[in-house]
């Protein structure tokens, strides 16, 4: 399996927009719509890695996803959520996630798996002033947003990112790990990504809800 990169053209989440109290008073001129579309969210699916763990007629694999959310210079994100859904094909279950939760101070997280059963996460505090250090710049797992997740035992998972600490604007560049279990003879895995965000545009008092959706299918048997 080769690395897969997915870009999300973000559109106004019309349902959320109309349901919000007072939303009908907002005027979305063409400039605002263009700015919202130029906010970037992307996801990269890394090579799936099979884990040697004997289960009856089951295979487990470590799937690494990189999630990127970068606001336009005239905008800022209030929050971003990324949902991954594997329910198109039966028998695919999420056995573990990383990170599950990151709150408060910046932390450097190292994720490994133990005997194929679950992820083991080692988190250590990182001084915010060191984030530009050359050694740390090479580390992908340095988390500045606060993160919460859900989905273990289901066919879909979700991460929510919010600005942490004193950061006024949210920027996401995160490694996400999923421990997947699926039937031994599975040849293809399909994942549907749904990303949602609320973005503020300079000069407007309210946040605008955005949504983007993509579905990707990839072969797993050829790699094993």
WORA-V279043 format. One record per residue. SS is DSSP state (H for helix, E for strand, C for the rest). BURIAL is b if it has 24 or more other C-alpha atoms within 12 Angstrom, else e. D_FIRST is the distance of its C-alpha to the first C-alpha in Angstrom with 2 decimals. Layout:
SS|BURIAL|D_FIRST ; SS|BURIAL|D_FIRST
This chain:
C|e|0.00 ; C|e|3.79 ; C|e|6.68 ; E|e|8.58 ; E|e|12.35 ; E|b|14.91 ; E|b|18.64 ; C|b|21.37 ; C|b|24.67 ; C|b|27.06 ; E|b|29.97 ; E|b|33.05 ; C|b|32.67 ; H|e|35.74 ; H|e|36.28 ; H|e|36.27 ; H|b|38.32 ; H|e|41.04 ; H|e|41.24 ; C|e|41.95 ; C|e|45.63 ; C|e|47.14 ; H|e|44.04 ; H|e|46.18 ; H|e|48.15 ; C|e|45.29 ; C|e|45.35 ; C|e|41.98 ; C|e|42.96 ; H|e|40.68 ; H|e|40.28 ; H|b|39.07 ; H|e|36.56 ; H|e|35.21 ; H|b|34.97 ; H|b|33.05 ; H|b|30.50 ; C|b|30.01 ; C|b|28.94 ; E|b|25.26 ; E|b|22.58 ; E|b|18.89 ; E|b|15.76 ; E|b|12.58 ; E|b|9.61 ; C|b|8.31 ; C|b|5.58 ; C|b|6.78 ; E|b|9.47 ; E|b|11.49 ; E|b|15.19 ; E|e|17.78 ; E|e|20.23 ; E|e|22.18 ; E|e|22.71 ; C|e|24.18 ; C|e|21.66 ; E|e|19.20 ; E|b|15.93 ; E|b|15.42 ; E|b|12.49 ; E|b|12.73 ; E|b|11.09 ; E|b|12.27 ; E|b|13.41 ; E|b|15.75 ; E|b|18.58 ; E|b|21.01 ; E|b|24.39 ; E|b|26.90 ; C|b|30.26 ; C|b|32.28 ; C|e|35.18 ; C|e|37.66 ; E|b|35.81 ; E|b|34.70 ; E|b|32.54 ; E|b|34.39 ; E|b|31.31 ; E|b|27.68 ; E|b|25.79 ; E|b|22.09 ; E|b|21.42 ; E|b|18.15 ; E|b|18.79 ; C|b|16.83 ; C|e|19.94 ; C|e|19.07 ; C|e|18.20 ; C|e|20.67 ; C|b|20.30 ; C|b|17.76 ; E|b|19.67 ; E|b|19.35 ; E|b|21.01 ; E|b|21.25 ; E|b|20.78 ; E|b|21.36 ; C|b|23.47 ; C|b|25.83 ; E|b|28.76 ; E|b|29.90 ; C|e|33.52 ; C|e|36.05 ; C|b|35.77 ; C|b|32.67 ; E|b|30.74 ; E|b|28.16 ; E|b|25.70 ; E|e|23.77 ; E|b|21.47 ; E|b|20.79 ; E|b|20.44 ; E|e|23.27 ; C|e|23.01 ; C|b|20.10 ; C|b|22.76 ; E|b|22.56 ; E|b|21.99 ; E|e|24.77 ; E|e|25.60 ; E|e|28.04 ; E|e|29.64 ; E|e|32.30 ; E|e|34.41 ; C|e|33.97 ; C|e|36.91 ; H|e|36.17 ; H|e|37.93 ; H|e|35.42 ; C|e|32.41 ; C|e|32.94 ; C|e|33.28 ; H|e|31.21 ; H|e|29.92 ; H|e|28.85 ; H|e|27.40 ; C|e|24.52 ; C|e|23.82 ; C|b|21.35 ; C|b|22.78 ; E|b|26.25 ; E|b|27.16 ; C|b|30.08 ; C|b|29.89 ; E|b|31.01 ; E|b|28.23 ; E|b|28.53 ; E|b|26.01 ; E|b|26.16 ; C|b|24.19 ; C|b|24.06 ; C|e|24.67 ; C|b|23.65 ; C|b|20.71 ; E|b|20.91 ; E|b|21.57 ; E|b|23.30 ; E|b|24.02 ; E|b|27.20 ; E|b|27.99 ; E|b|31.59 ; C|b|33.33 ; C|b|34.55 ; C|e|37.65 ; C|e|39.65 ; C|e|36.89 ; C|e|38.23 ; C|b|35.00 ; E|b|31.54 ; C|b|28.59 ; E|b|25.16 ; E|b|22.47 ; E|b|21.00 ; E|b|18.23 ; E|b|17.72 ; E|b|16.43 ; E|b|16.00 ; E|b|16.43 ; E|b|15.26 ; E|b|16.95 ; E|b|16.38 ; E|e|17.90 ; C|e|16.92 ; C|e|16.37 ; C|b|14.09 ; C|e|11.55 ; E|b|10.66 ; E|b|11.12 ; E|b|13.01 ; E|b|14.13 ; E|b|17.22 ; E|b|18.17 ; E|b|21.89 ; E|b|23.36 ; E|b|27.10 ; E|b|29.41 ; E|b|33.07 ; E|b|34.15 ; E|b|37.64 ; E|b|38.94 ; C|e|41.74 ; C|e|45.05 ; C|e|43.99 ; C|e|44.96 ; C|b|42.30 ; E|b|38.53 ; E|b|36.66 ; E|b|33.89 ; E|b|30.64 ; E|b|27.67 ; E|b|24.32 ; E|b|21.86 ; E|b|18.39 ; E|b|16.18 ; E|b|12.41 ; E|e|10.69 ; E|b|7.11 ; E|e|6.56 ; C|b|6.80 ; H|e|9.06 ; H|e|7.45 ; H|e|6.16 ; C|e|9.81
